[in-house]
Amino acid sequence: ARREVRSGTLKSFLKSLFFDKPKVFKQLKMHLLLWASLAVGASGLAMSTGPSAARREFMQQLSGVALAPLIGAAAPTLVTAAEAPINYKDVSDDIAKIIKVDPLKGPTLLRLAWHSSGTYHKKYKDGGSYGGTMRFEEEQSHPANAGLDKAVKWLDPIKKKYGDALSYGDLYTLAGVTAIKQARGPTVPWSYGRVDQPVDAVAPDGRLPDADKGTPEKTAKHLRYDIFYRMGFTDKDIVALSGAHALGRCNTFNSGYDGFWTPTPVLLTNAYYSLLLNVPWKLRDWDGPPQYEDPSKKLMMLPSDLLLRDDKKFRKYTEVYAKDLGTFFRDFAVAFQKLEELGCTGLTPVEWA
């Protein structure tokens, strides 16, 4: 009976640790059965060899059999700001100064980080933030990146200040997590160690999401298979990352679309999801591409935004995030960290905030 209680307690404890990793927890649950059988064997062994010997053999079996498939390589140790090659807290502070002067630059810097990272292709193992290739005109000229040349220029003085010790890839991704923090969002874990690559490393055009492919079905297929699944994301990740639309606005001279998603474009909240679900969005009557407006005509949504309301698999996450800011922040932080680290190797976690 005591063994059953302990197993149940351990199961609950492990479930609390891996609440956002159901596949890992399922593996752990299977291993609980193995642990129980090992414990029985160890108890029997103790009768002949003594408790200390049984304990040693049990632990050897436990570590060698039960945990090996799950642990893998040890996670990198978090480096303090003082231990890093440069003080990334200082770099983040310099980025934050740009945003404090003009808060609407924050969402643009977030977009810079997103677009720098969102070109990764898990099959071809190219693209992503590692090479810092957004600094090249060849990548800035991709239609989806219209206007990001300005954000690159905002950061150029910071790059010059720290020189070769600060890569463009690290600068652009640090700008992203700094912008999130300045918008009162979660503090997203960040790592340094990206190495700038030559212009040949620029990813092909067409790897960033389009807001409309003509029909909801085609747009949903595009978002899933052409963009997010290509990078290794799930439907939950798609909805969580889309929450960044709480920030900033669309400009006709960049995307052809126009307007703000939320009334608080410099604050990261879950209002984007609440508005999607609760406002009667109507097709805007104008000369631009199809987009939707609220009754006040002050806010807008894109066709891809409305998919999060109308697609059943997306909607279940939209409803969760609309009700729970904490869950949104948690899932957004996990997905955004993954986005910024796609295709990167040799990164070192560091204190930056």
Summary of the structure (lengths in Angstrom):
residues: 353
radius of gyration: 23.8
end to end distance: 47.9
largest distance: 86.4
contacts: 1108
relative contact order: 0.13
helix: 59%
strand: 5%
